[in-house]
Amino acid sequence: MKRLFISLLLFHLLYQGVVSETVSVMEGDTVTLHTDLTEIHQDDDILWTFGANNSLIAEISREKQIFSTFNVSDGRFGDRLKLDNQTGSLTITNITTQHAGDYKLDIIGVKWSSKTLRVSISARLPVPTITRDCSSSSSSSCSLLCSVVNVSHVTLSWYKGNSLLSSISVSDLSISLSLPLEVEYQEKNSYSCVINNTITNQTTHLNITQLCQPCLGVFGETVSVMEGDSVTLNTDLTEIHEDNEIVWKFGAESFLLAEINREKQIFSTYDNVPDERFRDRLKLDNQTGSLTITNITTQHAGLYKLEIAGVKWSSKTFSVSVYDQGLPLFCIVVIPSAAGSLLIVSVVICCICRKCRKTALTKEEDRTDSALCKPANKEHETKD
């Protein structure tokens, strides 16, 4: 057998065979290289070799009762090789890019035949990721971005139903691709993002209802409150459904402030942000999920984010501003002049009257000299 193999090796050196077949397969799959025989004859010898060095990887000789597979020097084939003892076909399981290359088949018997099968292997395609692009969204449209990373020789496409909307292709190695799409908030059309190569594809379907919600920090409510007062941030729910999960977060770091999960019986507030500014100030409405902050201070100004998960997912942000009791209040009054132009008058109220009204009846020293701050029900002093 050794003499036969040496003869074949000399044959390969003298004869550069043309590639007979090209086989494309996905990494991790199984591929079978066929001999095109229905049965091995008694006097047939079958050899499979791999690569430029013609490394022997499989051998069949019915006469000598040989049915063997062999690993190459670097061990890349391990236990991946399987022989069909009836046809001589070779199967490679759990294939990787290390197994790409030329596989040569020699059948020696009454006739001598050979062929070369070139195996190309593509990395498994990632699933496309669809994200919201808040920087480009408007009040009427939702901007989206479909992305994949570390891909080569692929095409990324957006489809509306079965109709191609846009696509981008790449042949370079290990590159990232992104493809934008803009849809209306109330659209009922079906959209999908597809990545494909010559072998396979991966698809991600767009859920407009879930993904196209108002962007946190872009659309929301502005709330102004006086220091020392209480403020309630409303969920706009009349009742929390059984499958709803409600989360309140604060600030750029998205510190968790409160959580409601009816199914798990969770109704909790968390005041353990690093500086403990919310200690004993947070109250949850267990029916609506609204969050109340009591005795508010300027430390509590900022962005509050609400997320409601359930059958539908929604979110919004509240921008809370807190003004100090001791600061003057500026009012801008616009008055039309006789000439038809506008005259802008700035009126400065020297104190915050609310504080005066709260304390004037109980603490004489809290009253100010401003006429605007005198309590309406205070009796005039008796003249001498």
Residue pairs with C-beta under 8 A, 6 or more apart in sequence:
1 59
1 61
1 64
1 66
4 45
4 108
5 47
5 56
8 47
8 49
8 54
8 106
8 108
9 54
12 49
12 54
12 104
17 104
17 114
17 115
17 116
18 116
19 102
19 116
19 117
19 118
20 115
20 116
20 117
21 115
21 116
21 117
21 118
22 117
22 118
22 120
23 31
23 33
23 117
23 118
23 119
23 120
24 119
24 120
24 121
24 122
24 198
24 199
25 31
25 95
25 119
25 120
25 121
25 122
25 199
26 121
26 122
26 124
26 199
26 200
27 95
27 96
27 97
27 121
27 122
27 123
27 124
28 94
28 95
28 96
28 124
29 95
30 91
30 92
30 93
30 94
30 95
31 91
31 92
31 95
31 119
32 84
32 89
32 90
32 91
32 92
33 48
33 89
33 90
33 91
33 92
33 103
33 105
33 117
33 119
34 87
34 89
35 46
35 87
35 88
35 89
35 105
35 107
37 87
37 88
37 89
37 107
38 87
39 86
39 87
40 46
40 60
40 62
40 85
40 86
40 87
40 88
41 62
41 109
41 110
42 62
42 63
43 62
43 63
43 109
43 110
44 60
44 61
44 62
44 88
44 107
44 108
44 109
45 59
45 60
45 61
45 63
45 107
45 108
45 109
46 58
46 59
46 60
46 61
46 88
46 105
46 106
46 107
46 108
47 56
47 58
47 59
47 105
47 106
47 108
48 56
48 57
48 58
48 59
48 90
48 103
48 104
48 105
49 55
49 56
49 57
49 103
49 104
49 106
50 57
50 72
50 101
50 102
50 103
50 104
51 72
51 101
51 102
52 102
54 104
55 70
55 72
55 73
56 70
57 69
57 70
57 71
57 72
57 77
57 81
57 90
57 103
58 68
58 69
58 70
58 81
58 83
58 90
59 66
59 67
59 68
59 70
60 66
60 67
60 68
60 83
60 85
60 88
67 83
67 85
68 83
69 77
69 81
69 82
69 83
71 77
71 78
71 81
76 96
76 98
76 99
77 92
77 99
80 92
80 93
80 94
80 95
80 99
81 90
81 91
81 92
82 90
82 91
82 92
82 93
83 89
83 90
83 91
84 90
84 91
88 107
90 103
90 105
92 99
92 119
95 119
95 121
96 121
97 121
97 123
99 119
99 121
100 119
100 120
100 121
101 118
101 119
102 116
102 117
102 118
102 119
103 116
103 117
103 118
103 119
104 114
104 115
104 116
104 117
105 114
105 115
105 116
105 117
106 112
106 113
106 114
107 113
107 114
122 153
122 197
122 198
122 199
122 200
123 151
123 152
125 148
125 151
125 154
125 195
125 196
125 197
125 200
125 201
125 202
126 148
126 149
126 150
126 151
126 195
126 202
127 202
127 204
128 146
128 147
128 148
128 156
128 193
128 194
128 195
128 202
128 203
128 204
129 146
129 147
129 148
129 204
130 144
130 145
130 146
130 193
130 204
130 206
130 211
131 144
131 145
131 147
131 211
132 142
132 143
132 144
132 145
132 211
132 212
132 213
132 215
133 143
133 144
133 145
133 180
134 143
134 215
134 216
134 217
134 218
135 143
136 143
136 180
136 182
137 143
137 215
137 218
139 219
140 184
140 185
141 182
141 183
141 184
141 185
142 182
142 183
142 184
142 185
142 208
142 211
142 212
143 180
143 181
143 182
144 180
144 181
144 182
144 183
144 206
144 211
144 212
145 178
145 179
145 180
145 181
146 156
146 158
146 178
146 179
146 180
146 181
146 193
146 204
147 176
147 177
147 178
147 179
148 154
148 156
148 176
148 177
148 195
149 176
150 174
150 175
150 176
151 170
151 174
151 175
151 176
151 177
151 195
152 170
152 171
152 172
152 173
152 174
152 175
153 170
153 171
153 197
153 198
154 169
154 170
154 177
154 195
154 196
154 197
155 167
155 168
155 169
155 170
155 195
155 196
155 197
156 167
156 168
156 169
156 177
156 178
156 179
156 193
156 194
156 195
157 164
157 165
157 166
157 167
157 168
157 179
157 193
157 194
157 195
157 196
158 164
158 165
158 166
158 167
158 179
158 181
158 191
158 192
158 193
158 194
159 165
159 191
159 192
159 193
159 194
160 189
160 190
160 191
161 189
161 190
165 181
166 179
166 181
167 179
168 177
168 179
170 177
177 195
179 193
181 191
181 193
181 206
183 189
183 191
183 206
183 208
183 212
185 208
185 212
187 208
190 205
190 206
191 205
191 206
191 208
192 203
192 204
192 205
192 206
193 203
193 204
193 206
194 201
194 202
194 203
194 204
195 201
195 202
196 202
209 312
209 313
210 312
210 313
213 313
213 314
213 315
214 220
214 315
214 316
216 303
216 305
216 315
216 316
216 317
217 303
217 317
218 317
219 316
219 317
220 316
220 317
220 318
220 319
221 316
221 317
221 318
221 319
222 318
222 319
222 321
223 231
223 233
223 318
223 319
223 320
223 321
224 320
224 321
224 322
224 323
225 231
225 296
225 320
225 321
225 322
225 323
226 322
226 323
226 325
226 352
226 354
227 296
227 297
227 298
227 322
227 323
227 324
227 325
228 295
228 296
228 297
228 325
229 295
229 296
230 292
230 293
230 294
230 295
230 296
231 292
231 293
231 296
231 320
232 285
232 290
232 291
232 292
232 293
233 248
233 290
233 291
233 292
233 293
233 304
233 306
233 318
233 320
234 288
234 290
235 246
235 288
235 289
235 290
235 306
235 308
237 244
237 288
237 289
237 290
237 308
238 288
239 287
239 288
240 246
240 260
240 262
240 286
240 287
240 288
240 289
241 262
241 310
241 311
242 262
242 263
243 262
243 263
243 310
243 311
244 260
244 261
244 262
244 289
244 308
244 309
244 310
245 259
245 260
245 261
245 308
245 309
245 310
246 258
246 259
246 260
246 261
246 289
246 306
246 307
246 308
246 309
247 256
247 258
247 259
247 306
247 307
247 309
248 256
248 257
248 258
248 259
248 291
248 304
248 305
248 306
249 255
249 256
249 257
249 304
249 305
249 307
250 257
250 273
250 278
250 302
250 303
250 304
250 305
251 273
251 302
251 303
252 303
254 305
255 273
256 270
257 269
257 270
257 271
257 273
257 278
257 282
257 291
257 304
258 268
258 269
258 270
258 282
258 284
258 291
259 266
259 268
259 270
260 266
260 267
260 268
260 284
260 286
260 289
267 284
267 286
268 284
269 282
269 283
269 284
270 282
271 278
271 279
271 280
271 281
271 282
275 299
277 297
277 299
277 300
278 293
278 300
281 293
281 294
281 295
281 296
281 300
282 291
282 292
282 293
282 294
283 291
283 292
283 293
283 294
284 290
284 291
284 292
285 291
285 292
289 308
291 304
291 306
293 300
293 320
296 320
296 322
297 322
298 322
298 324
300 320
300 322
301 320
301 321
301 322
302 319
302 320
303 317
303 318
303 319
303 320
304 317
304 318
304 320
305 315
305 316
305 317
305 318
306 315
306 316
306 317
306 318
307 313
307 314
307 315
308 314
308 315
325 352
325 354
325 355
326 352
327 352
328 348
328 349
328 350
328 351
329 348
329 349
329 352
330 346
330 347
330 348
331 346
331 347
331 348
331 349
332 344
332 345
332 346
332 347
333 344
333 345
333 346
333 347
334 342
334 343
334 344
334 345
335 342
335 343
335 344
335 345
336 342
336 343
337 343
349 370
349 372
350 368
350 370
350 372
350 373
351 368
351 370
351 372
351 373
353 372
353 373
355 366
356 366
356 367
356 368
356 373
356 374
356 375
357 373
357 375
359 366
360 366
360 367
360 373
360 374
360 375
360 378
361 375
361 377
361 378
367 373
367 374
367 375
